């Protein structure tokens, strides 16, 4: 394998994070990040953001908030 370079690694980082690359491309990026502190740092940031978004998508609004929002929407639509 050859070093794919920072430009390719950064351009395909999102796909790499979501396991959407072909094996060879993923291996090239993985190898590059083993030797590039900057790209490895970008990868760590991407991992943290991806995990935070996954956690946030699992959260649900409290029932009381849902009832309040629906009540206000109904009130607004009733007056228009």
N, C-alpha and C positions, 0 to 999 in steps of 0.2 A: 504494500500500500504506500501511497505517497501522501504527504501532508496536503490537505485540501486548501489550507490557507484560511486566514481570518475572515475574508470576505464571504466565502462559501459557508463557513461554519456559522457565522452570524445570520446570513440570509436564510439558512435552513434550520435555525435553532428551534423555532416553533414546531416544525414538523418532527424534529428529533425528539423534543420533549413529549410529544404525543405518540411516539412510535409509529410515525407515518412514512418513514423513509425505507427504501430498499436496504437490505442488509449491508451491502457494500458501502453505500453512502453513509449509513449510520456508523459503520466501523471507521470510515475515514474521519468523520467528525469527532467520534470518541477518541481516536488516536490524536487528532489535532489538539483537543482540549487537555489531553494528558501532558502536552508540552507547551501549552500557551496559557499563561496565568490570566490574561485578559478575557479570553473566551471561556475559560473555566469559571471565572467570576460571573460572566453573563449567564452561563448555564445555571449557576447556583441561584441567581436572582430569578430566573425563569422558573426553576423548580419551586421556589418559595411562593411566587405569585400564582402558579398553577394550583398548588395545594390550598392557598388561601381562597381562591375562587371556588374550588371544589367544596371546601367547607362552607363557604357563604351560600352556595346553592342548596345546601342541605338544610339550612336554617329556615324556619317558618315564622311568620309574624304571629304575635300573641292573638288569641281569639278576640280579646277586647278591642284591639286595634282594628281587626278585620270588621267587626261589627260597627265601629265608629266610622270607618271609611265608607262602608256600604250605606250607612245611614245618611251621611253627607252627600254621597252621589245620588241617592234617591231624592233627597230634598232638592238638590240642584236640578235634576231632570224634571221634577214635578213643577218647578217654577218656570221652566222654559218651554 
